[in-house]
Amino acid sequence: MVLPANAQSPLPTLGESSDLTTSAERRLGDRIIRELYRDPDYIDDPVIADYVQGIWQPLMAAAKARGELSGELDERFAWEILLGRDRTVNAFALPGGYLGVHLGLVGVVTTRDELASVLAHELSHVTQRHISRLITQQSKQTPLLLGALVLGALAASKNPGATQALVVGGQALAMQNQLNFSRDMEREADRIGYGLMAPAGFAPQGFVSMFDKLQQANRLNDNGSWPYLRSHPLTSERMADMQSRNPPGSSSGPTAPTSLDHALVAARARVLSNPGVDTLRQWVNEPQGIGFAGQPLQRRAAALYAAALGGLQLRDMGGARSTALKLEALVQSDPAALRLVRLLRAEIELTTGDAAAAMAALPEAQGASTRRPELLLRSQALLKAGQAATGTGPLQTWVSSHPKDASAWLLLAALWQAQNQGLRAIRAEAEAHAARYDYAAAVDRFKAGQDMARRGGAAADHIEASIIDTRLRAMESLLREQAAER
């Protein structure tokens, strides 16, 4: 009898032997992630984040269905993806279910399948508990020191001179090794990640085409723009294994050309990862080059998107709006790409201060969309239009199911402040700090809320005051735990 996928016994894995509990690994990850949220390269771009989540969530579902992701890990780990405003091609797994993705990676992959292959590989490092196994191997070092080593390695990958500021008494090589998995672990992550692709709705050949990209970069003598090659060394065994998993006669390249929506997201990632004025001007001028009209549709669409976004960054609002309208006409027949263009148009109109035009440009502008980019942009437009009360409800619903969305909490705080609901605004600000693990700042804001409630006397919102009291006690407890870790 064939068991359903989620009932099959998983094959033995390398990551099952670990002295580090899931709770301890999560605490270590929380400590690391607190620092990364403070990194100026951290970026919360709703459009790119939404696109990455559209790939990540099916992979997570496939891992659960196949029995690779246990119920304990699913419940205890964070499963958060942080985007880094960095041109280098890199992604990395961290303790506790955190993943980092550089915009340089999003900008260089040519299909969703290639990006999915990287995310599937990193997800498998976490589900197989490779990180905790490495930490177990380094048993002479405390988890606290290991957290500092990981942070140092991440800093060294961008700025070797910053290493000493983060890590005292460690060697750069030792720090880099904290991010380097063994060859067996790499092969296991490849094998399990490959198995997630088809059930998640992605072409497994994306693994092979991504390996081809890595191999080409390797041949060109890595100059530092591909840190992924250093933390995930490409070996002939890994490539051969992935090639052998392709069905006989199948192509090793992408199964489909670059989709229009992927081309636009990749263009956005390239622009946001390198916001220098000279580079932005190059993006703006590219569609005016000789031979532009004869280029493939995907390339023309990507160039126009980059030009419009570049114009927005340069505050050339007229040029940005004109280019976005040209792009909208070009992608009318592709709903996914058209949605991305409409979001960009709404960004442009919102920056000019025309809230009505921004709401009109938004996809499903008349309804309260449940997708994060539309929700945040529409809420900003309503705030600017003096209709804060209209935007509060959808955002409250969103944060109730996404309590770690700091940007949504801050926007909700602004909407409540505009309605003269200062107590609620303070609580939302506190929740934003808590979402980024800044418990000291959260405690400060919750205490400010307590003071305001006391001054309000009989007129105070007692339900809101009670919530603040409860949340303050929780934050103070977490802050004490944080202090004990130090």
N, C-alpha and C positions, 0 to 999 in steps of 0.2 A: 504494500500500500504506500502511495506517495503522500507524504505529509504536506500540508500547505507551507508556503515559504516561511511564514512567521513561526512555524512549529518545528521546523527542521533543526536538528542539532548542529550548531556551528562547528566548523573545523577547529582543531586546536590552534591557538594563536600564541604569538610570542609575548603578548602583553599581559598575560594572565598572572604572572608571578611578580607581585609588587608588594613592598612593605608599606607603601604610602596609601592611606585610606582615601576614598573619594572626597570626603569632607576636607581632609588636610590638603589635597591637591586643589580643591576649589578655593580654599583660603589663600593658598599660594598664588593662584591665578588672580584672585581679587587684589592682592597686594601689588602684583605687577601691573594690572590693568589700571589701577588708580593713577600710576605714573604716566601711562600711555595716554590717558584721557587729558592729561595736562600738557602733553607734547604739542607744540604749535603746529606740527605736521598732521595732527589728527583732524579729520574733516568729516562733518556730518552733511553729506550731500544727499538730499532725499531721493533724487532721480537715480543716481548710480546705486545707492543703497537699496532702493526698491528693485532695481534690475538684478543685483547680486542676490538679494533675498529670493527672487523668483527662481533662481537656480539652486540656491542653498536648501530651501524648504523641501523640494521634491527629493533631494539627495538624503535629507534627514528622514523623510518618510520611508524611503527605500531601505535605509539602514535599519529602521525599526522593523519593517516587514520581514526583512531577511534575518533578523535576529542578531545583527551586528551591534546594534545599539540597545543595551539592556535598559530595563525600566529604572534601575537605580541611577545609572549615568544620566539618563534623560531627565530625571527629576532633580538630581543634585548639581549638575553642571550648568553653566550659564548659557552656552550656545549663542554667543554674541560675536558678530563680525565687526571689526573696526577698520575703517578705511584710512589710509595714510596718503597725504598729499606729497607723493614721492615719485619721481620719474623712473626709479629703478624697478626692474621686473622682479617682484618678490611676493611671497605669501608665506605665512608661518603659523604653526599651531602653538598655543601656549597652554600651560596647566589650567585645568578647570573648565575646558570647553570654549576657550576664547580663540578666535582666529584673527589674524591681521592680513589685510590685502592692500598692496600698494596700487595706486592709480596707474602706475607704469605697467603693471600686469594687465589691467583691464584695457588699457590703450593699445597693447601689442597683440593680444589674441584676436584671431579673425572670425571665430565662431563662438556661439554659446557653448558648444560641445567642448571646445578647448578650455574655456574657463571652468566648465563643470568638471573636467578631468583634474584640474588643480585643486578645486574645492573638495572633490571626492577623495583625493589622495590625502589632503590635510585632515579631513573628517575622519578618515580611517586611522591616522596616527592617534587621534583622540579616542576613538571607540576601542581601539586595541590597547589603549593605555601605555603607549610607547614612552610618553613623557615621564610617567610615574616610574616606569621600569628603569629609565635612565637615571632618575633621581635615586632610586634604590641602589643602583650600581655606585653612585657617589655617596654612599651611606655615611662617610666620615664628615660630610659637610651638612650643616643644618639646612632645612628648607628655606630659612630666612636668607642665608648666604646664597643659596641657589637662585632665589628670586633676584637678588642683586646681580648675580652673574648673567642671568638671562637678560635683564635690563641693559647691562653693559654690552652684551653681544649685539643687542638690537641697536644701541647707540653707535657701536663701533662700525656696524654695517653702513651707516650713513656718514659718520664723522669720527674717525679713529681718535682724534684728539679729545673727544668728549668722554672717553672710557674712564679715565682716572677720576673724573668728577662723580661718576656713579658707583664705581667699584674701588674699594680700598684693599690693597694687598692681593689682588687677583692678577693673573696673567692673561693677556689678550687671547692667546691660543686656548687656554682653558675655558674662557668665556665663549669663544666661538664654538667650541666642542659641545657646549650645552645645547646648541641648536642643531647639531649634526647627529642624525640617527644612524644606526649601524646599517650595513648593506642588507642584512636580513630584514630589518624593520622597513627599509625603503621598499624592498620587494614585496613584503606583506601588504604595505599600504597601497602599492600599485595593484596587487591582485584583488584586494577587497574593494578598493576604489573602482576598479574596472568593472567589478560585478555589480556595483550600484548604478552604473550609467544607464543601461537599458531599462531597468525597472523604474528609474526616475524620469524616463522620457528623453534621454540624450543618446546620441550615437556613440558607441564605445570607441569608434575610430578616432574620436576627438583626443583620446589618450595618445594614440600613435602620432597624430599630426602635431600635438603639443610637444612630444618627444623630438620630432623632427626639428621644430623651432629651437629647442634647447640644444640639440646637437649642432645645428648651424651656428648658434651663439658660441658654443664650446670651441668650434673650429676657428672662430675668429679671434681666439684668445681673449677671454673675458676681461673687459676693461673696468669692471666695477658696476656696470649698468645691469648686470644679471646676478644679483646676490643669491637668487634661488639656486643657481648652479653650485654655489659654495656650500649652502646648507643642505642641498639635496643633490649630491654628486651624481651625474649621469654616467652610468656604466653600460658596457656592452651587454651584460647579463640582463639588466632591466629592459633595455631596448628589445633584445631578443625575446624576452618573456612576453612583452606587450605585442610584438609582431606575431608571435605564435598563437596568441589568443584571438586574432582576427580570423574570421572564417576564410577558408581557402578561396582565393580568387578575388577577395574584397580589396578595395583600394586602401592604401595606407594614408591617403590624404583626407581632408574634410569631406563628409558625405554630401554637403550642400554648400553653395557659395555663401558669402557673408550676407546675412539678412540685413534689411535696411535698419531695423531698430537696433541691432547690435552695432552697425556702423556708426549710428548717431551716438550711442552710449560711449563707444570707444573714443569718438571724437571729443566728447565732453570730458572724458577722463584725461585725454592728452592736454587739453586746454587748461583744466584745473590743476594739473600736476606741474605746470610750468607757467606761472602767471606773470612772468616778466614782461615789461612794456614792449620791448623789441620783439619778443616771441609772439605776443598778442597781435602786434601789427602784421607779422608774417601770416598769421592765421586769417586776418581780415583781408589781406591782399591776395591770398591764394586763388580765390575764384575769378580774379581778374587776369590770371595768367594766360598765355597763349596756349591753345589746344584744350582749354578746360572743358569746352562744350562736347568734345569728342571722348571724354573719359567715361568709364562705366558709371551706371546710375548710383551704385553704392558709394563710389569715390566722390562723385559730385555732391551727393547728399551730405556726406561727412564733411566735406570742405565748406559747404554752405553753413552747416550747423556750427562748425568751429569758427567761421567768420562772424556769425551772428552772436555767439557767446563771447567771442573776443571783443566785438564791438560793445557788448554790454559791460564787460570788465573795464574797457577803456572809457566808458560813459559816453560813447557815441551812440546815443539812443536812436537817432534817425536812421543811421546806417544799420544798426542792429535790427530795428523793426523792418526795414526794407528787405534785408537779407532773409529774415525769418519768413516773411510773406512769400518770397520766391521759393524758399524751401518747402513751405506748406503746399504750394501749387505742385511741386515736383513729386511729393509723396502722398498725394490725395488717395491713391488706390491702395495704400498699405495702412490699415488701421493702427497697428502697433507703432509704426514710425510717426504717423500723424498725431497720435497722442503725445509723443515726446516733443514734437514741434509745437503743439498747442501749449504744453507746459512751459516751454522756453518763451513763447510769446507772452504768456502770463507773467513770467519773471520780468521780462522787459517792460511791460506796461506797469507792473507794480513798482519797478524802480523809477519810472517817470512820475509816479504819484497818481496815475489814473486807475483808481480801484475798480471803477465800472468796466473799463476796457479789460482789465486783468480777469475779472470774473467772467466776462463774455468770452474770453479766449480759452478759458479752462475747459477741458473735457467734462461733460456732464455738469456744466456750470450751474444749472438750476437745482441740482440735487446735492445732498451731503454725501460726497463720495467716500467710500471706505478705504481707498488707496491713499497711502501716506503723502505722496507728493501733492496730489490734488487737495487733500485735507489741509495741509499746512499752508499752501498758497492761498486757498480760499479763505482760511481763517485770517491770514495777514491782510487780504483785501478787505474783508469785512471790518477789521479793526481800523484800517485806514479810512474806510467809508463811514465810520461812525456807527456801525451796526454790530457792535461787540456782542450784544445779547444773542444775536442770531448764530454766531459762531461758537458760543460756549458749549452748547449741548453736544454737538458731534465730537468736540475735543475731549469733553468729559468721558464720553463713551470710549474714545480711543485710549486714553490713559488708564482707564479701568482694566483694559485687557493688555495694555503695553506699558506697565508702570515704570519701565526702564528707559522710556523715551524722554530724555531730558529736554530736547528741543520743544516737544509738544507741551511739556509742563511749563516751560518759560513762556511760550505763546499763550497758554491758558492763563498764566499769571497776568500777562499784559491785558488780556480780554477782561478779566475780573477787575483789574485796576481801573480800566476804562469805565466800568459800571459802578465805581466807588465801593467795591466789595474788597476792602483792603485786607481783611483777615484771610479770606480765601486766596487772595493774591500772594500773601506771605507764605501760606502753606504750600502753594504750587511752586514757589521759588525754592522752598526747603526740599520738596520732593525732587526737584531738578538736581540739586546738589547730592541728594541721596542716590539718585540714579547713576551718578558718576563716582560713587563711593567716597565722596568728600563729606564724611560724617561730621567733622568739626563745623563746616559751614552749614550743614543741615541743622545741627543742634542750635547754632546761633540764630537761624531764621525761625525755627520752631519756638525758641524762647522769646523772640520778638513778637511772635504771634500770641504767646501767652500774655505778654505785657499788654498788648493791644486789647485782648479779650477782657482783662481785668479792668482796664480803663473804660471799657464800654459799659460796664455795669449791667443793669437790667436789660439794656438794649442790645447786648452782645448776642452773637449767634452761638447758642450754647452747644448745638450739635457740632459745629465747626470747631469750637473750643475743645470739646471732648476728643475729637479726632486728633487735634494738635497735641493734646496731653499724651495720648496713647502713642503717637508717632515719636514724640520727644523721648519718652522712656525707651522705645526701641532703638533710637539713634544713639542715645547715651550708652546703652549696653554695647552696641557695635563699636562705639568709639573707645570704650574701655578695652574691648577685645583687641582693637587695633593698637592701642597703646601697649598692651601686654605683649604683642608680637614684636614690638621694637625692643 
